Amino acid sequence: MIDLSICIPTYNRIKYLENCLNSILIANKKSNLNVEVCISDNFSEENTNSIVTKFDKKIKLVFNQNEKNIGYGNNSLKSVSMAKGEFVWILGNDDLILPNAFNILKDLIDKNSDVDFFYINSFHLKSEILEKFDFPFDTRKFDFRKLKKFSNYNKSGKLKFFELINPFKSFEFMLSTYLCIFRRKLWLENTNVIDKENIIDTRLYSNFDNTAPHIKIWSAAFKNKTAYFLNKPLTANVHGPRAEDWADLYAFVEAVRIPEVLDCYRKNGMSFIRFYLCKNFALRRLLPSFYNILLKPGHRGLEFVKIKKHVVKNLLYPGIYVFGLYFFFRRLFIIAKNFF
């Protein structure tokens, strides 16, 4: 029986994919966790198969190559559909598994058989650091403890799924898939919540289904389940390569997609109080983000904005104005400083 399927929806960046697979190989050598790696290549321009070939006899690998680009969201679903493990972990091709991660994870799963969803912390690793080491990157030769954690929440333990929705645990409310490990059976039972017409739209982040299909499925599948928050990082998330793909959409994601994540949780039963507090936090960037989208070059996403849904309905939350005033006076101070 396969304990864990690591699913990697990949597109180009084969250099980082090789680092990722090498980190999995290192962690796998001294672990009793039965792991498979499921890679779905989204019609890359680079030769992904050349990297897969290097590892297919060293790691249990399942590989798919799409005949055309089917979009990020759809390719993410495809990677999970290939899995056979009891649990699934969706990683980016630029994520790194830490050397002792599988041993920690096996112990965690064995001792918490009632848990269906694990939130796993991560380190932030700048891509420039990788350039200082031999390729492929050997995770055993770097002290990750000096890096900043994704989450500074320090208490590990069991909790209800919706208790994970907390800006102190995840400031983007689990929009990033690489922080979460979940029971595959429950995922498969709830894939019907995805809008089949929206998911096939290949434009990056053009709708909620092709941006965050995992959020829709997780909300439906795990809303009444037991979860576990682990403050100890088991991965390192490489900063740099991923941002190149969607840096021009970052302000849009902040202003529109992250608040929509919370709408999805609320629709599936998250308490109003938790929703209201988190929504105010999420909307703190609404005004400055729209300022960037509308007035700063190099930003896009306006074509995906629905004024009534994404702007008008959110104007009821005071968090917009509190942080908006801070943003306004901060900009005014900068202008005055430069003028005088």
Secondary structure, 3 states (H helix, E strand, C coil): CCCEEEEEEECCCHHHHHHHHHHHHHHHHCCCCCEEEEEEECCCCCCHHHHHHHHCCCCCEEEEECCCCCCHHHHHHHHHHCCCCCEEEECCCCEEECCCHHHHHHHHHHHCCCCCEEEEEEEEEEHHHHCCCCCCCCHHHCCHHHCCECCCCCCCEEEEHHHHCCCCCCCCCCCCHHHEEEEHHHHHCCHHHCCHHHHCCCCCCCCHHHHCHHHHHHHHHHCCCEEEEEEEEEEEEEECHHHHHHHHHHHHHHHHHHHHHHHHHHHCCCCHHHHHHHHHHHHHHHHHHHHHHHHCCCCCCHHHCCHHHHHHHHHHCCHHHHHHHHHHHHHHHHHHHHHC
